[in-house]
Amino acid sequence: MLYTVSPELFTRHPGYVRGVVVVTHAINLEGPIDEVARMLKKTQEALRARTDLDGHPNIAAWRAARLASSAFGARYGSRHKYPSSIEAMVKRVLKGGELPYINTLAALGNITSLKHLVPVGGHDVGVCTEPLWLGFADGTETFTAFGTTEVEHPEPGEVVYLSGKTVLCRRWTWRQAEVTKLTRATTHVAINVDGLPPVTRADVEGICEELATQVRLFCTAQVECKVLAQDSPAIEV
């Protein structure tokens, strides 16, 4: 399946890179694997012990992108309401909230995101029948948020992740859709790892390889790492 990023996104956000960990034949258990559950708990504890999170450049980059452009919403006032996934997750953990163990792939993604302070989001692309695309919405696309049945439309100009006209994630990395949520039946996954400067392409590639190793180990899957960047805006997943 073809997966493409709009060249305009790279033009507006120089240095942006999206790594993609392509997973096939996964066994995605919902019951906790003890070692993964321990990793998730320890990663949250380590985050709470950090003293460098206030203004951390990895998180600040997403906050700046959110406030400086229409990527997270066309109306400036609305941009404050929609933090990137890494902003929201860090805030939740620092307030004492425990991230649930939904399934193995979701847990591994959350561990990676918190450890490296980058957005990480996995999607069951096995349910998709049309090519994948990351770019700017025209407002006619449809979206049903994770855990809901209500259909909504993105704002024109916001960054969306699509399969055909179905939105898989709104506002770049803000909220994922119900349709591609990871479940016990999931076997074919694209896990997105997003980097804005100061996170480099080499950083993203290293994070992807680390995550791929864990997915191979705990999901007995076939895994391949790929990169979407200005010089390589299309891949097969």
Buried (B, 14 or more C-beta within 10 A) or exposed (E): BEBBBBEEBBEBBEBBBBBBBBBBEBEBBEEBBEEBBEBBBEBBEEBEEEEEBEEEEBBBBBBEBBEEBBBBBBEEEBBEEBBBBBBBBBEEBEEEEEBEBBBBBBBBBBBBBBBBBBBBBBBBBBBBEEBBBBBBBEEEBBBBBEEEEEEEBBBEBBBBBBBEEBBBBBBBBBBBBBBBBBBEEBBBBBBBBBBBBEBEBEBBBBBBEBBBEBBBBBBEBBBBBBBBBBEEBEBEB
